[in-house]
């Protein structure tokens, strides 16, 4: 989606086109096995309430599945987007000009930055079911955050987009 802005200044017309389409867009969704576990939780709740009658068991099935489904859905609600000049992670909006060189992390290196190498001041979006990540230094001197740690399923692509938009 493109938005075109027109301004008239002393009979001079300037047209500026601003693109709102993201250059990178990823939703960190929970694995399918978690949805199976959520359904199993609902079934186990129904079994617990079966001695109280069929209606109680159906209410427990609905409530248990809904509660577990809400948890699984909340774990998959994080989005990572890169638009022109801006990195959007959940509710955070970080200008790309405040970021340094992105580093792709895989395997042991990714685990190390999640654990013993981690800085408590860092902005971290960690998902245990995603083994790869991107770490980006924050170069803004007014920001106390040393780096961003972002779990992502396609770290090479995210790093390339961050590099390309600097």
C-alpha positions as CSV (number, residue, x, y, z in Angstrom):
1,X,0.0,0.0,0.0
2,X,1.5,3.3,-1.1
3,X,0.4,6.7,0.2
4,X,1.0,9.8,-1.9
5,X,1.3,13.2,-0.3
6,X,0.8,16.4,-2.2
7,X,1.9,19.8,-0.9
8,X,1.4,23.2,-2.5
9,X,4.1,25.7,-1.6
10,X,4.0,29.0,-3.6
11,X,2.4,27.3,-6.7
12,X,5.1,24.5,-6.5
13,X,3.8,20.9,-6.2
14,X,5.9,18.3,-4.5
15,X,4.9,14.6,-4.5
16,X,6.3,12.3,-2.0
17,X,5.5,8.6,-2.0
18,X,5.7,6.7,1.3
19,X,5.6,2.9,1.3
20,X,3.9,1.2,4.2
21,X,4.6,-2.3,3.0
22,X,7.0,-4.1,5.4
23,X,10.3,-5.2,3.9
24,X,10.3,-8.1,6.4
25,X,7.4,-9.6,8.4
26,X,7.5,-12.6,10.6
27,X,5.1,-13.9,13.3
28,X,6.7,-16.1,15.9
29,X,4.1,-18.8,16.1
30,X,4.0,-21.7,18.6
31,X,4.7,-25.2,17.3
32,X,1.8,-27.5,16.3
33,X,2.6,-29.9,19.1
34,X,1.7,-27.1,21.7
35,X,-1.8,-27.1,20.2
36,X,-2.1,-30.8,20.7
37,X,-1.0,-30.4,24.3
38,X,-3.6,-27.7,24.8
39,X,-6.3,-30.0,23.5
40,X,-5.0,-32.7,25.8
41,X,-5.2,-30.3,28.7
42,X,-8.9,-29.7,27.9
43,X,-9.5,-33.4,27.7
44,X,-7.8,-34.0,31.0
45,X,-10.0,-31.3,32.6
46,X,-13.1,-33.0,31.2
47,X,-12.0,-36.3,32.7
48,X,-11.5,-34.7,36.1
49,X,-15.0,-33.3,36.1
50,X,-16.7,-36.4,34.5
51,X,-17.9,-37.7,38.0
52,X,-19.9,-34.5,38.4
53,X,-21.9,-35.2,35.2
54,X,-21.8,-34.7,31.5
55,X,-22.5,-31.0,31.6
56,X,-19.7,-30.3,34.1
57,X,-17.3,-32.4,31.9
58,X,-18.3,-30.4,28.8
59,X,-17.8,-27.1,30.6
60,X,-14.4,-28.2,31.9
61,X,-13.5,-29.4,28.4
62,X,-14.4,-26.0,26.9
63,X,-12.8,-24.0,29.7
64,X,-9.6,-26.1,29.8
65,X,-9.1,-26.1,26.1
66,X,-9.9,-22.3,25.9
67,X,-7.4,-21.5,28.7
68,X,-4.6,-23.6,27.3
69,X,-5.4,-22.3,23.7
70,X,-5.1,-18.7,25.0
71,X,-1.7,-19.5,26.5
72,X,-0.5,-21.1,23.3
73,X,-1.9,-18.2,21.2
74,X,-0.2,-15.6,23.4
75,X,3.2,-17.3,22.8
76,X,2.7,-16.9,19.1
77,X,1.5,-13.3,19.1
78,X,5.0,-11.7,18.7
79,X,5.7,-10.1,15.3
80,X,8.9,-8.8,13.9
81,X,8.7,-6.3,11.1
82,X,11.1,-4.1,9.2
83,X,9.7,-1.2,7.3
84,X,11.4,1.8,5.8
85,X,13.7,3.1,8.5
86,X,12.0,1.2,11.4
87,X,12.3,-2.1,13.2
88,X,9.0,-3.1,14.9
89,X,9.1,-5.9,17.4
90,X,5.8,-6.3,19.3
91,X,5.0,-2.9,20.7
92,X,8.6,-1.6,20.4
93,X,9.6,0.6,17.5
94,X,13.3,1.1,17.0
95,X,14.8,3.3,14.3
96,X,17.2,1.5,12.1
97,X,19.6,4.4,12.4
98,X,20.1,3.5,16.1
99,X,21.2,0.0,15.2
100,X,24.6,-1.4,14.3
101,X,25.6,-4.5,12.4
102,X,23.3,-7.5,12.8
103,X,24.9,-10.8,13.8
104,X,23.3,-14.2,12.9
105,X,23.3,-16.6,15.8
106,X,22.8,-20.4,15.4
107,X,23.1,-23.4,17.7
108,X,25.5,-23.0,20.6
109,X,26.2,-19.3,19.9
110,X,22.4,-18.6,20.1
111,X,22.1,-20.5,23.3
112,X,25.1,-18.7,24.8
113,X,23.6,-15.2,24.1
114,X,20.4,-16.4,25.8
115,X,22.2,-17.6,28.9
116,X,25.7,-16.8,30.2
117,X,26.6,-14.1,27.7
118,X,23.3,-12.3,28.1
119,X,23.2,-8.7,29.4
120,X,20.2,-7.9,31.7
121,X,19.8,-4.5,30.0
122,X,19.3,-6.1,26.5
123,X,16.0,-6.1,24.7
124,X,15.3,-9.8,24.2
125,X,12.6,-11.6,22.3
126,X,13.3,-15.2,23.1
127,X,11.2,-18.2,22.0
128,X,12.5,-21.6,23.3
129,X,11.1,-23.4,20.3
130,X,13.2,-21.3,17.8
131,X,16.9,-22.2,17.9
132,X,18.2,-19.3,15.7
133,X,18.4,-15.6,16.4
134,X,19.7,-12.2,15.3
135,X,21.7,-10.0,17.7
136,X,22.0,-6.3,16.8
137,X,24.1,-3.8,18.7
138,X,22.3,-0.5,19.7
139,X,24.6,2.4,18.7
140,X,22.4,5.2,20.0
141,X,24.5,6.8,22.9
142,X,21.3,7.9,24.7
143,X,19.9,4.4,24.8
144,X,21.1,2.2,27.8
145,X,20.1,-1.0,25.8
146,X,23.3,-2.6,24.6
147,X,21.8,-4.9,22.0
148,X,18.7,-6.6,20.7
149,X,18.3,-10.4,20.7
150,X,15.5,-11.5,18.4
151,X,14.5,-15.2,18.0
152,X,13.7,-15.7,14.3
153,X,13.2,-18.7,12.0
154,X,15.0,-16.9,9.1
155,X,17.9,-15.0,10.7
156,X,19.9,-14.6,7.4
157,X,17.0,-12.8,5.8
158,X,16.3,-10.5,8.8
159,X,20.0,-9.6,9.0
160,X,20.1,-8.9,5.3
161,X,17.1,-6.6,5.4
162,X,18.5,-4.7,8.4
163,X,21.8,-4.3,6.6
164,X,20.2,-3.2,3.4
165,X,18.0,-0.5,5.0
166,X,20.8,1.3,6.9
